[in-house]
C-alpha cells in the first residue's frame, strides 16, 4: 500500500505534499499497467491512449483510482481531449475535451482556480501522456500510453 498522501501541515497550494505523492505514484506505475491502444479503439488519423488515474477528494483526502483516456481526433488539427473515469465520481470539465497542443504540452484552466488540467507528451515518438488536475473537489494525476 502506498504511503499517506499528505502529512499534517502540508497544503496542496504549496506544490508539495498531496500532489507530489499522487504524481509520484502515477509515474511509478509500471508500463504494462498503463493500458495502451485497444485495436478496436484506434482512430485512423488521430491518437487514442488509455492509462491510469489517481485522485483524492479534497474534503476528506479519500484516495481514488481509475482510468485516463487521452485523445486527439485529428492530428492535422491537434486538439487534446482528456477524460478521467473514477467509478462513482464525476471528475472532469468541459474545457478538458478540446485543449490546444503546443510544443508537446496541453492544458486548460488556471492553477488554483478549479477545473485546471496540465499535461505533456513524453517518450520516444511521444507515446506517453501524463498530467495533473485540480477541480476544486478533486486533485490528481494521470498517465497514459499508446502503442506504436
VMD Tcl script that draws the C-alpha trace (Angstrom):
set ca {
  {0.00 0.00 0.00}
  {1.40 3.45 -0.93}
  {2.43 5.87 1.79}
  {-0.06 8.50 3.00}
  {-0.51 11.35 0.54}
  {-0.40 14.28 2.91}
  {1.31 14.97 6.21}
  {-0.11 17.23 8.86}
  {0.57 20.86 7.99}
  {1.14 20.30 4.25}
  {-1.14 22.17 1.88}
  {-1.78 21.46 -1.79}
  {-1.28 25.09 -2.78}
  {2.42 24.86 -1.89}
  {3.07 22.39 -4.71}
  {4.36 19.88 -2.18}
  {2.83 17.03 -0.27}
  {-0.54 15.84 -1.56}
  {0.00 16.43 -5.29}
  {3.62 15.24 -5.17}
  {2.52 11.94 -3.63}
  {-0.11 11.35 -6.30}
  {2.24 12.26 -9.16}
  {4.99 10.05 -7.75}
  {2.59 7.10 -7.52}
  {1.14 7.55 -11.02}
  {4.57 7.94 -12.61}
  {5.82 4.83 -10.79}
  {3.13 2.60 -12.30}
  {4.80 0.01 -14.47}
  {4.20 0.46 -18.24}
  {2.40 -2.90 -18.51}
  {-0.31 -1.50 -16.20}
  {-0.92 1.69 -18.18}
  {-3.01 0.14 -20.93}
  {-2.38 1.37 -24.44}
  {-4.41 1.45 -27.60}
  {-7.05 -1.20 -27.92}
  {-7.19 -2.31 -31.59}
  {-10.93 -1.61 -31.75}
  {-10.44 1.93 -30.39}
  {-7.76 3.22 -32.75}
  {-8.56 6.40 -34.63}
  {-7.48 6.40 -38.29}
  {-5.94 9.90 -38.28}
  {-5.61 10.56 -34.58}
  {-4.39 9.28 -31.27}
  {-6.09 7.24 -28.57}
  {-4.31 6.24 -25.37}
  {-5.54 4.82 -22.09}
  {-3.90 4.53 -18.73}
  {-4.07 5.08 -15.01}
  {-5.53 7.96 -13.00}
  {-5.37 8.64 -9.30}
  {-7.23 11.37 -7.46}
  {-8.02 12.44 -3.94}
  {-11.15 14.14 -2.66}
  {-10.09 17.47 -1.22}
  {-12.69 17.47 1.56}
  {-11.69 14.14 3.10}
  {-8.49 13.11 1.32}
  {-10.05 9.83 0.22}
  {-7.76 8.20 -2.33}
  {-9.44 7.16 -5.61}
  {-8.18 5.13 -8.55}
  {-9.49 4.96 -12.09}
  {-8.54 5.36 -15.72}
  {-7.48 8.15 -18.04}
  {-8.20 8.42 -21.75}
  {-6.25 10.86 -23.93}
  {-7.45 11.53 -27.47}
  {-6.55 13.64 -30.46}
  {-9.27 13.13 -33.07}
  {-7.35 14.59 -35.99}
  {-3.57 15.02 -35.96}
  {-3.74 17.71 -38.66}
  {-5.67 19.82 -36.09}
  {-4.14 18.65 -32.81}
  {-6.64 19.35 -30.05}
  {-6.28 17.14 -26.98}
  {-9.16 15.65 -25.02}
  {-8.68 14.06 -21.58}
  {-11.29 12.03 -19.72}
  {-10.79 10.85 -16.14}
  {-13.02 7.92 -15.13}
  {-13.29 7.02 -11.45}
  {-16.30 4.83 -10.60}
  {-18.90 6.75 -8.61}
  {-17.22 10.15 -9.04}
  {-17.69 12.93 -11.60}
  {-14.20 14.22 -12.37}
  {-13.66 16.47 -15.35}
  {-14.57 19.71 -17.04}
  {-15.93 20.70 -20.46}
  {-12.67 22.56 -21.15}
  {-10.73 19.26 -20.98}
  {-12.38 17.95 -24.18}
  {-10.72 20.31 -26.68}
  {-7.38 21.67 -25.40}
  {-4.72 23.22 -27.65}
  {-1.45 21.34 -28.12}
  {1.78 23.36 -28.23}
  {5.33 22.01 -28.04}
  {4.11 18.75 -26.53}
  {2.06 20.44 -23.81}
  {-1.67 20.79 -23.32}
  {-3.86 22.32 -20.65}
  {-6.94 24.23 -19.60}
  {-7.96 26.43 -16.70}
  {-5.91 28.28 -14.11}
  {-3.96 26.59 -11.28}
  {-5.94 27.05 -8.07}
  {-8.97 28.30 -9.99}
  {-10.76 24.97 -10.39}
  {-11.18 22.80 -13.48}
  {-7.43 23.06 -14.17}
  {-5.52 20.40 -16.11}
  {-1.96 20.47 -17.41}
  {-0.29 17.66 -19.34}
  {2.62 16.68 -21.54}
  {3.55 14.18 -24.21}
  {6.78 12.35 -23.46}
  {8.93 9.43 -24.51}
  {10.06 8.02 -27.85}
  {7.61 9.11 -30.52}
  {5.64 10.99 -27.84}
  {3.92 7.72 -26.94}
  {3.36 8.64 -23.29}
  {0.98 11.24 -21.93}
  {0.81 12.40 -18.34}
  {-0.59 15.29 -16.38}
  {-2.12 16.72 -13.22}
  {-5.53 18.19 -12.49}
  {-7.47 20.15 -9.87}
  {-11.26 20.51 -9.98}
  {-11.56 22.07 -6.51}
  {-13.30 18.85 -5.33}
  {-10.59 16.51 -6.66}
  {-6.84 16.74 -7.07}
  {-4.94 14.14 -9.06}
  {-2.62 12.89 -11.75}
  {-2.82 10.60 -14.75}
  {-0.61 8.73 -17.15}
  {-1.43 7.00 -20.44}
  {0.47 5.17 -23.14}
  {-0.30 4.37 -26.72}
  {1.22 1.51 -28.67}
  {3.16 2.08 -31.86}
}
mol new
graphics top color blue
foreach p $ca { graphics top sphere $p radius 0.5 }
foreach p [lrange $ca 0 end-1] q [lrange $ca 1 end] { graphics top cylinder $p $q radius 0.2 }
display resetview
